[in-house]
């Protein structure tokens, strides 16, 4: 059995800070050739991107994949809406959870599994200001502990 190697392209650090992640899903992305080449170079920006369900599918909105310079006239629009590839059962499950609980679907990271581009989606709830402060305190405490342990060695 052959192992599918995962090569991470980008991670949405801001989503982990601004949202409480409840559940994660893996989805394929419908891309053009120039988008794939731009992703392989590591060019992607998550700012204000989210996924929106429609009647039969889920669309990735505002994900910025910059133009691939060598593509010439055959290039893509950087922030076009992209279709996510999920099973019908997964789409129904996600739509039900978004509708009943008022959650948001946010892209957490983009990676290649083998030769296929994938996106990890998080079913998220927005954090309040005091939750964000708690996250900052925990992170700073971890840095202080690591620094003390390094000095101890």
N, C-alpha and C positions, 0 to 999 in steps of 0.2 A: 504494500500500500504506500502510495506517494504522499508525502506531507506537503500541504499547501503552505508556502512560506508567506509570512505577513510582513509587508514593508509599509510602515506608517508614513503618511505624507504630512499630515498636520493634525494638531489637537486644539480644540476650542477651550482654552484655559478660562476664558471669561465666563463660559457657561457653567463651569464647576464652581465658580465664585458666586454668580448671580442666581443660580437655581439649585434647588434640592432635587436630586435625580432619584426618581422612584423606580423606574424600570428602563432597561436598555433593549434595543432591537437592532439587528443588522439588516441592511437593505443594499441592493445593488443600485447603481445610478445609470440612467440612460444618458450617455455622453457622445459627443462628436469626436472625431479623431484628433482635432487640434486641442480639444479640452483634455484628452487623455495625455497628450504629449506635454501640455503645460503642467498637469498634475504630477507627472513623472519628474519634472524639474522642481517640484515642491512649491509651486505657486498657487496659493489659495488663501482667501480671507473670509472669515466667518462672521464679520460684523453684521448685526441685524438679520442674520439668516435664520430661517425656521421652516418647518414643514407644515403644509396645510392639506387636510383631507378634502377631497371632492366626493362626488357620488361613488365612483368606482376605483379611484386611485388616490395616491398621496403624492403631492408635488413639493419639491424643494425650492423655496423662494429666497431670492437675494443672496445666494452663495456666489461670491465673486471669484471666478477662475479667470485670471488675466489672459489676454490674447497671446497665442504662441507666435513669436516673432517670425519664424521661418515658414509659416503657413501661407503667406502671401494673401491673395484675394479670397481664399477659401477659409477664412477665419470665422470664429463664433462670436456671439454677443456675450460679453463677460458676465453679466448678471441675469442671464435668461432663466426662466423657470424650467426646472429639470424634473423628469418623472422618476419616481423611486420604484424599484422592482421588489414587490412583496407579494406573498400569497394572499388570496381573498380572505382567508381566515384571519391572517394577521391584520389586514386592513380593517376588517369588521371589529376586531378586538381593540385596535388603537382608536378608531372612531368612537366606539362606545365609551372608552375611558375618558377621552377628551370631552365628550358631550356631557357626561354625568358629573365629572369632578372639576371641570374647568381647568384642565392641565394644558401645557404647551409641549409641542414636539420640537426639540432642538437638536441640530447636528452636533455631536460631541467630538468625533474625529473622522478623518478620511484616510483610507489605507488601501493597499492592493493586496488581495489574497490570491496568490498566484499571479495571473495576468488580469484579474477582474477587479475593477474599482468598486470599493464598498464604502458605505457611510454607516457609522454607528449613531443611532438616534436615541435620544433620551426623552422619556416621558417625564416632564419636569414641572415643579411648582416653584414660583418665584420666592426668593428669600426676603425676609424683612431686614431692616437696617441692623437690628440687634443680632440677628443670625449671622450677618456678614462680619460684624465686629467680633463675634465669637470665633469665626473661622480665622480671622486675622490673628487673634490671641493664640489660638492653637498652633498656627504656623510659626509664629515668633517663638513660642515656647519650645517647639521642636528644634528650631535653629539654635536656640540657646543651649539645649541639651546636647545637640551634636557638636557644638563648639566646645563645650566643657569636656566631652568625651575625647575629642581630638587632642586637647591640651593634656589630658590625663595620660595619654599614651607615650 
